[in-house]
Amino acid sequence: MKVQIESGWAEVLKEEFDKEYFIKIVDFLKLEKSKGKVIFPPGSLIFNAFDLSPWEATRVVILGQDPYHGNGEAMGLCFSVPKSIKIPPSLKNIYKEIQSDLGFPIPEHGDLSSWATQGVLMLNASLTVEKDQANSHKNIGWHQFTDQVIQKLSSQKSYLVFLLWGNYARSKKVLIDETKHLILESPHPSPLAGGGFFNQKHFSKTNQYLKEHGKIPVNWKI
């Protein structure tokens, strides 16, 4: 199956696109749209995380669970929203931690594209969602696909940083070779998670690891 995705990722994932489960994902989305269902993000942004962070450039992975399901919010990058959208609570806490860790000011918008273009793969486990129905596409096959993405990154690359925030993201730790990569874990940045996300200094730790292994650190300033 021909999928519009960055060429490096297209090569790495080409076998996945021809598997039955992936064809079923595509058929499901087409059927839902034919019924008048509204699906987020727009089709052109489903693989935005991959398009902005090419395979060759990816050096950090942030794992999310599900796209935002409100109008105009989802943009194919976990935790990120377009500049016109109010900053979500979890992202506000991410910004607070960056300010505490690195001293950067709190941004006035929630568009994290500048991280993605530096090789931060901002990957949701599900790449689509039905409008106003959180986690509604968790069982349509996306998790099989994104698990393969994580495994291929782990097996084919070295010295990546995986940021696993919250129990769901941490459950993906089993897919990652800890002898080759740095895994940083914490509670979820959501205000509902009790504040354990703070003071982990994941952003400075990421950059320290990258520099130690000859890689360019990420400019986390938005």
Phi and psi in degrees as a GROMACS rama.xvg file:
@    title "Ramachandran Plot"
@    xaxis  label "Phi"
@    yaxis  label "Psi"
@TYPE xy
-82.8342  121.734  LYS-2
-121.341  134.524  VAL-3
-80.795  100.571  GLN-4
-152.931  156.107  ILE-5
-48.6458  141.535  GLU-6
-60.9456  -37.7769  SER-7
-63.9697  -45.5075  GLY-8
-64.9449  -37.3649  TRP-9
-58.2318  -40.2429  ALA-10
-70.0431  -45.5687  GLU-11
-65.8569  -35.5032  VAL-12
-102.783  7.41583  LEU-13
-58.0756  -34.754  LYS-14
-67.7297  -33.2334  GLU-15
-64.918  -37.6776  GLU-16
-66.6987  -18.9223  PHE-17
-99.7099  -1.17404  ASP-18
-78.8809  154.597  LYS-19
-59.1968  -40.1647  GLU-20
-63.3785  -36.5968  TYR-21
-72.4974  -39.4444  PHE-22
-60.7362  -36.3627  ILE-23
-67.3333  -35.8154  LYS-24
-59.3708  -49.3406  ILE-25
-61.6316  -44.5761  VAL-26
-63.6056  -39.6442  ASP-27
-62.3727  -46.398  PHE-28
-64.1114  -40.2651  LEU-29
-62.9803  -42.3132  LYS-30
-65.8802  -44.3577  LEU-31
-60.7892  -42.2094  GLU-32
-66.1798  -35.7619  LYS-33
-66.8924  -22.4064  SER-34
-85.6742  -2.12639  LYS-35
90.5793  7.45276  GLY-36
-69.9808  144.418  LYS-37
-97.5999  123.813  VAL-38
-113.851  135.658  ILE-39
-116.451  148.964  PHE-40
-74.225  175.744  PRO-41
-56.2206  153.401  PRO-42
-51.4615  -37.4413  GLY-43
-69.437  -14.6288  SER-44
-110.097  1.76906  LEU-45
-57.516  -39.5578  ILE-46
-106.017  27.7234  PHE-47
-60.3488  -37.5548  ASN-48
-59.2422  -37.8083  ALA-49
-76.9807  -37.6072  PHE-50
-68.0416  -36.5471  ASP-51
-81.8739  -26.0906  LEU-52
-120.211  82.8671  SER-53
-56.2743  155.805  PRO-54
-50.339  -48.8515  TRP-55
-65.6449  -29.0073  GLU-56
-89.7065  -19.1699  ALA-57
-63.8485  126.41  THR-58
-135.346  -12.0364  ARG-59
-134.164  142.924  VAL-60
-126.986  124.173  VAL-61
-108.993  127.089  ILE-62
-103.406  127.467  LEU-63
-114.691  179.216  GLY-64
-104.832  -40.4221  GLN-65
-157.362  139.976  ASP-66
-63.7388  154.831  PRO-67
-62.22  144.808  TYR-68
-113.665  12.5511  HIS-69
-95.3935  162.41  GLY-70
-55.1758  126.726  ASN-71
75.1551  3.15089  GLY-72
-86.1755  -47.4868  GLU-73
-73.0792  134.433  ALA-74
-134.81  16.767  MET-75
81.7488  9.04871  GLY-76
-125.638  126.19  LEU-77
-62.1697  140.73  CYS-78
71.0517  -8.16035  PHE-79
-99.108  144.024  SER-80
-132.641  154.489  VAL-81
-58.722  159.694  PRO-82
-61.2719  -24.6259  LYS-83
-81.1779  -7.16807  SER-84
-100.981  141.746  ILE-85
-58.8747  139.206  LYS-86
-66.4768  123.893  ILE-87
-67.7871  157.665  PRO-88
-58.1673  -41.1263  PRO-89
-63.8315  -40.3517  SER-90
-68.4396  -35.5354  LEU-91
-56.6293  -41.3853  LYS-92
-71.0251  -34.6079  ASN-93
-60.5739  -44.2847  ILE-94
-62.8417  -39.4831  TYR-95
-62.3501  -39.3741  LYS-96
-68.5517  -37.8475  GLU-97
-64.101  -40.8641  ILE-98
-61.6609  -44.1543  GLN-99
-67.6818  -39.4794  SER-100
-77.346  -44.4433  ASP-101
-118.613  -10.0837  LEU-102
84.7482  7.31284  GLY-103
-76.0635  146.686  PHE-104
-67.9151  155.586  PRO-105
-68.9877  124.405  ILE-106
-67.4591  162.25  PRO-107
-99.3214  2.05036  GLU-108
-144.466  171.511  HIS-109
-114.106  20.2946  GLY-110
-85.0025  112.884  ASP-111
-100.082  20.3104  LEU-112
-56.7092  -32.7467  SER-113
-65.6132  -28.1745  SER-114
-69.1706  -46.4135  TRP-115
-58.9695  -40.8883  ALA-116
-72.8511  -6.71117  THR-117
-98.1068  7.55578  GLN-118
95.5444  20.6592  GLY-119
-96.1056  107.345  VAL-120
-79.5801  114.813  LEU-121
-103.947  85.1239  MET-122
-102.585  119.018  LEU-123
-84.8431  144.998  ASN-124
-64.5252  -39.1635  ALA-125
-104.292  135.252  SER-126
-96.1219  -5.25571  LEU-127
-139.971  167.007  THR-128
-157.972  151.602  VAL-129
-82.5759  143.132  GLU-130
-49.8247  130.524  LYS-131
63.1403  15.807  ASP-132
-127.8  85.1919  GLN-133
-56.4596  137.115  ALA-134
61.2174  22.3597  ASN-135
-71.1523  -17.3493  SER-136
-110.836  22.908  HIS-137
-69.1093  -20.219  LYS-138
-111.068  16.0621  ASN-139
-95.7754  0.230258  ILE-140
119.706  -10.5674  GLY-141
-60.9078  -36.8261  TRP-142
-64.1663  -34.8673  HIS-143
-63.4556  -40.3969  GLN-144
-67.2377  -50.7511  PHE-145
-71.7497  -27.0735  THR-146
-62.4643  -39.0487  ASP-147
-64.8997  -38.6796  GLN-148
-58.2897  -47.5462  VAL-149
-63.2945  -43.6862  ILE-150
-65.1463  -39.4507  GLN-151
-67.7169  -39.7963  LYS-152
-60.2919  -45.1058  LEU-153
-64.0558  -43.4745  SER-154
-81.3334  -32.0659  SER-155
-100.657  -9.36592  GLN-156
-122.157  169.31  LYS-157
-133.073  151.841  SER-158
60.5686  42.2878  TYR-159
-88.1808  159.915  LEU-160
-112.441  125.382  VAL-161
-108.507  119.529  PHE-162
-99.5364  111.302  LEU-163
-112.507  101.798  LEU-164
-109.724  113.814  TRP-165
98.4263  161.06  GLY-166
-62.4177  -37.3389  ASN-167
-65.2861  -49.1073  TYR-168
-61.5814  -38.3767  ALA-169
-66.7966  -25.1851  ARG-170
-66.5167  -16.8379  SER-171
-84.6421  -1.08431  LYS-172
-57.7383  -31.2806  LYS-173
-65.9512  -16.5764  VAL-174
-87.1749  -6.34778  LEU-175
-112.627  134.798  ILE-176
-82.3682  105.723  ASP-177
-71.1973  -13.3887  GLU-178
-79.0815  -14.1834  THR-179
-113.335  -15.3289  LYS-180
-138.05  162.27  HIS-181
-98.8934  127.043  LEU-182
-111.419  123.946  ILE-183
-114.88  121.579  LEU-184
-115.891  150.067  GLU-185
-162.708  168.378  SER-186
-60.5442  164.188  PRO-187
-66.0664  147.485  HIS-188
-71.6352  -5.92726  PRO-189
-57.4304  141.115  SER-190
-58.6641  -19.7123  PRO-191
-78.5668  -8.88983  LEU-192
-92.9151  3.01838  ALA-193
90.9047  5.46606  GLY-194
85.7761  4.28946  GLY-195
-69.606  -10.8747  GLY-196
-69.3411  -27.6024  PHE-197
-74.7771  152.865  PHE-198
66.6552  22.0677  ASN-199
-86.9284  -21.5364  GLN-200
56.9738  40.1043  LYS-201
-65.4258  -28.8521  HIS-202
-74.6648  -44.01  PHE-203
-71.0797  -35.1777  SER-204
-65.3313  -38.3421  LYS-205
-59.6928  -49.4783  THR-206
-66.1455  -36.6667  ASN-207
-62.1214  -43.9416  GLN-208
-64.2309  -44.7066  TYR-209
-59.8664  -45.29  LEU-210
-64.632  -38.8946  LYS-211
-61.9822  -25.8133  GLU-212
-110.812  25.744  HIS-213
73.2304  22.6716  GLY-214
-110.92  154.24  LYS-215
-73.2331  129.59  ILE-216
-67.8311  161.158  PRO-217
-87.3761  135.051  VAL-218
-85.116  101.552  ASN-219
-79.5606  -4.45862  TRP-220
-73.0005  128.356  LYS-221
